Amino acid sequence: MRGTGPLAATVALAAYGGLHWLGRTAGATRAERQGEMPGDDIVERPLIFLTTHATTIHAPPEAIWPWLVQVGWHRGGWYTARWVDRLLFPANWPSSDEIVESLQHLEVGDFVPDGPPESGAGFVVERLERDRHLVLHSRTHLPPGWGSRFGAWVDWTWAFALDPLGPGRTRFRFRARGRVGPWWLAAGYWFVIVPADFVMSAQMMRGIKERAERGGSVVDGTVPSSPTAHLQRPQEPEEAPWR
């Protein structure tokens, strides 16, 4: 029995290492992990996390794009499973199973909310090419007051790319690049957020894949409009060392 403790610790460490690896690479080939994606230049030196995920969708890019462009809090959602939404985002409603016409008009500079208005969390659309790619950028994903109280800051991007593989098939790639500070917050992101990204990214990509392959009706008005859907670019914290 004396060897049980070290063995259990070794197994747990190996499991965590595997989960961390999957959190950074699940689904993506080495070429995809090492290749360039739109928006790579926005966060030039991602010190804390650089993750790349990919999946093949049996649908053309133009069938995937409507689901992708309507993402966001109180918009189309993030297409994670409902149990994940209930556990982590109880105030949000389920991800849309339909293409919502009123959410299809996204432009560079628009603000995509990722939480209730009082949180201030969300993304600014930095790059957008219809049926090709969408790049979202955030410096707002922090608990309220942490910037002024603790000097906390975050600078990260989500990039989505749709690469045609031939008739009716698309390679869907998703990359996150980020810098976080101070060191204790960066450590938290590294040890907790990166492994968790395996679950969240896999859920989101699977949700988009299933909807695009299944197809969906185009409706208007089934998702309640959000007053934060197209806000101006939020004011960024002062004296944040983004670079």
C-alpha positions in Angstrom: 0.0 0.0 0.0 3.0 2.3 0.5 3.4 2.7 -3.2 -0.3 3.6 -3.8 0.2 7.3 -3.1 3.1 8.0 -5.5 1.3 5.8 -8.2 -1.9 7.8 -7.8 0.0 11.0 -8.0 1.8 9.9 -11.1 -1.5 8.8 -12.8 -3.2 12.1 -11.8 -0.2 14.1 -13.1 -0.3 12.2 -16.4 -4.0 12.7 -16.7 -3.7 16.4 -16.1 -0.8 16.7 -18.6 -3.0 14.9 -21.2 -5.9 17.2 -20.6 -3.7 20.2 -20.8 -2.3 19.0 -24.1 -5.8 18.4 -25.4 -6.8 21.8 -24.2 -4.2 23.3 -26.5 -4.4 21.0 -29.5 -7.5 18.8 -29.7 -8.5 18.0 -33.3 -5.8 20.1 -35.0 -3.0 18.6 -37.0 0.6 19.7 -36.5 0.5 21.8 -39.7 -2.7 23.5 -38.4 -1.1 24.2 -35.0 2.0 25.7 -36.6 0.3 27.5 -39.4 -0.9 31.1 -39.5 -4.5 32.2 -38.9 -6.2 35.5 -39.3 -5.6 37.7 -36.3 -2.3 36.2 -35.2 -0.8 39.7 -35.3 -3.2 41.2 -32.8 -1.6 39.5 -29.7 1.9 39.3 -30.9 3.5 37.3 -28.1 0.9 35.0 -26.4 2.8 34.3 -23.2 0.1 32.4 -21.4 -2.0 30.4 -23.9 -2.0 29.5 -27.6 -4.6 26.9 -28.5 -5.6 25.6 -31.9 -8.5 23.2 -32.5 -10.0 22.0 -35.7 -12.7 19.7 -37.1 -14.1 18.7 -40.5 -17.7 19.8 -41.2 -19.7 18.1 -43.9 -21.2 21.4 -45.2 -19.9 24.3 -47.3 -18.6 27.4 -45.6 -21.7 29.4 -46.5 -23.8 26.9 -44.5 -21.5 27.3 -41.4 -21.1 31.1 -41.4 -24.7 32.0 -40.3 -24.2 30.0 -37.1 -20.8 31.4 -36.5 -21.7 35.1 -37.1 -24.6 35.0 -34.5 -22.5 33.9 -31.5 -22.6 35.8 -28.3 -24.4 36.2 -25.0 -28.1 36.7 -25.5 -27.5 36.3 -29.2 -27.1 32.8 -30.7 -25.0 31.6 -27.7 -21.8 29.6 -28.0 -23.4 26.2 -28.9 -22.2 24.4 -25.8 -24.4 21.7 -24.3 -27.2 22.8 -22.2 -25.8 21.2 -19.0 -22.7 23.3 -19.5 -24.7 26.4 -19.9 -26.7 25.6 -16.8 -23.6 24.9 -14.8 -21.4 27.8 -15.9 -23.7 30.4 -17.4 -27.1 30.0 -15.6 -28.3 33.4 -16.6 -27.9 32.8 -20.3 -30.6 31.1 -22.4 -30.0 28.0 -24.6 -27.9 28.3 -27.7 -30.1 28.9 -30.8 -31.0 25.9 -33.0 -32.1 28.3 -35.7 -30.5 30.9 -37.9 -31.7 34.3 -36.6 -31.9 36.9 -39.4 -31.6 39.9 -37.1 -28.2 38.5 -35.8 -26.6 38.1 -39.2 -25.4 41.6 -39.7 -22.0 41.7 -37.9 -19.3 44.3 -38.8 -15.8 45.1 -37.8 -15.9 47.2 -34.7 -19.1 45.7 -33.3 -19.2 44.5 -29.7 -20.2 40.8 -29.1 -21.3 40.5 -25.5 -20.1 37.5 -23.4 -22.0 38.2 -20.2 -24.6 40.4 -18.7 -24.2 44.2 -19.2 -22.9 44.8 -15.7 -20.0 42.4 -16.3 -18.7 44.5 -19.3 -17.3 41.2 -20.8 -17.3 40.8 -24.5 -15.4 40.8 -27.7 -14.8 43.5 -30.4 -14.9 42.2 -34.0 -11.4 42.9 -35.3 -11.5 41.0 -38.6 -14.4 39.6 -40.6 -14.6 38.1 -44.1 -18.0 36.5 -44.9 -17.8 32.7 -45.2 -14.0 32.8 -44.5 -13.0 34.1 -41.0 -14.1 35.9 -37.9 -11.6 37.3 -35.4 -12.8 38.5 -31.9 -10.6 40.5 -29.5 -11.1 41.0 -25.8 -9.5 43.1 -23.0 -12.6 42.9 -20.8 -12.8 39.3 -19.5 -12.0 40.1 -15.9 -14.1 40.2 -12.7 -15.4 43.7 -12.1 -12.8 45.9 -10.2 -9.9 43.5 -10.6 -8.1 45.9 -12.9 -8.1 48.8 -10.5 -7.7 46.7 -7.3 -5.1 44.1 -8.4 -3.6 45.5 -11.6 -5.1 42.6 -13.5 -5.3 42.6 -17.3 -6.0 40.3 -20.2 -5.5 40.6 -23.9 -6.7 37.7 -26.1 -8.2 36.8 -29.4 -10.6 34.1 -30.7 -10.1 33.4 -34.4 -12.4 31.2 -36.5 -11.5 30.1 -40.0 -13.5 28.2 -42.6 -11.3 26.4 -45.2 -13.1 24.7 -48.1 -12.0 21.1 -48.6 -14.1 20.4 -51.7 -17.8 20.1 -52.5 -19.8 20.1 -49.3 -16.8 19.9 -46.9 -15.1 22.5 -44.7 -12.2 22.5 -42.3 -13.2 24.6 -39.3 -10.3 26.0 -37.3 -10.4 27.8 -34.0 -7.5 29.5 -32.3 -7.1 31.4 -29.0 -4.1 33.6 -28.3 -3.6 35.5 -25.0 -1.6 37.4 -22.5 -2.6 37.7 -18.9 -1.2 39.5 -15.8 -0.2 39.7 -13.1 1.7 36.4 -12.6 -0.8 34.8 -10.2 -3.7 35.4 -12.7 -1.5 34.1 -15.5 -0.8 30.9 -13.5 -4.6 30.5 -12.9 -5.2 30.7 -16.6 -2.5 28.2 -17.4 -3.5 25.6 -14.8 -7.3 25.9 -15.0 -8.5 27.7 -18.1 -6.3 25.9 -20.7 -7.3 22.4 -19.7 -10.9 23.5 -19.4 -10.7 24.8 -23.0 -10.7 21.2 -24.2 -14.2 20.8 -22.9 -15.5 24.2 -23.9 -13.9 24.3 -27.4 -15.0 20.7 -28.2 -18.5 21.5 -27.1 -18.7 24.7 -29.2 -17.2 23.2 -32.3 -19.4 20.1 -32.1 -22.4 22.4 -31.6 -21.6 24.4 -34.8 -20.8 21.2 -36.7 -24.1 19.5 -35.8 -26.2 22.5 -36.6 -24.4 23.2 -40.0 -24.7 19.6 -41.1 -28.3 19.4 -40.0 -29.3 22.7 -41.4 -31.8 25.1 -39.9 -34.6 27.4 -40.7 -34.0 31.2 -41.0 -36.2 33.0 -38.5 -36.5 36.4 -37.0 -37.5 37.3 -33.5 -37.1 33.9 -31.7 -34.1 35.1 -29.8 -34.9 38.1 -27.7 -32.9 41.1 -28.7 -30.2 42.2 -26.4 -29.4 45.9 -25.6 -25.7 44.9 -25.6 -25.8 43.3 -29.0 -24.1 46.2 -30.9 -22.5 48.4 -28.3 -19.7 50.8 -29.1 -16.2 49.5 -28.4 -15.9 49.4 -24.5 -13.5 51.6 -22.7 -10.3 49.8 -21.9 -8.7 49.8 -18.5 -6.0 52.5 -18.0 -2.3 51.7 -18.0 -2.7 48.1 -19.0 0.6 46.5 -20.3 -0.9 44.9 -23.4 2.5 44.5 -25.1 
